[in-house]
């Protein structure tokens, strides 16, 4: 599976997941515990099935960023003669 959740989004999902899990345990709510567990799993694996079905991603493609940085560096180099 290709990661489709970015780093910040992953941290938000983990925080929300632990909150929902804790509230679900405190209130004995199966629904909140399940939703919290799902968000925790998404945050850990950095993959969301709903984003996958919608063909969306909050993860930036690092390989394209690295290519852009290397292109900028090669443009600014001064040839030594």
N, C-alpha and C positions, 0 to 999 in steps of 0.2 A: 504494500500500500504506500502510495506517495503521500507525504505529509501535506495537508491542506490547511493547517492552522499555524499562524505565526506565533512568535515567542510571547508577545504581550497578550494576545488572545488566549494562549495556553495558560498563562498565569491567572487571567481573569476567570477562565473556566475552572481552574483548580480552586481558586478562592470561593467562587460561587458554589462549587460542588461540595466543598467541606462545610460551608455554611448550611446548604440544604440538607446534607447528611446529618449534621448536628441537630438541626431543627426537627428533622424527621424522627430521629431517635428520641428527642425530648418529648415530642408530641405523639409518639407511637404511630406515625403516619408512614405507611408503606409507600405511598406515592412520592412523598418528599425524599425518602431514603433511596428509592430507585432513581429519581431524577438527579439527586446528588451523586450517586454512584456513576451514572452515565457521564455527567460532566467531569468527574474526576478521571474516568477512563479516557475521555476525549483529551483532557489536558495532558495526561501522561503520554498517550500515543501520538498526540498532535494530528489526529485524523478524525474528521466528523462525517458521518454517513450522509447527513442532510446536505452539507456543502458539496459532498461528492456527487450526490444525485443532481444538484443544481449546477454542477460543473463550475463551482466557484472556489476561491481560495483566499485566505488572509495571509498566506505565507509568501514572502518575497522570494523569488528565485535567486539564490546566491550565485549560481554559475553565471548568470547574465550580469549581475553586479560586478563580479570579479573581472569579467571580460571588459566592462566599461572602464574600470579602474586601470587595467593594464593598457588599454588603448590610450587613455589620457596620459599615462606615464610615457608611453612610446612617443607621443606627439610632443611632449615637452623636453625630451632629451636633446641636448646640443651635441652634434657630431664633433668628434675630436679629430683635427687634421694635422 
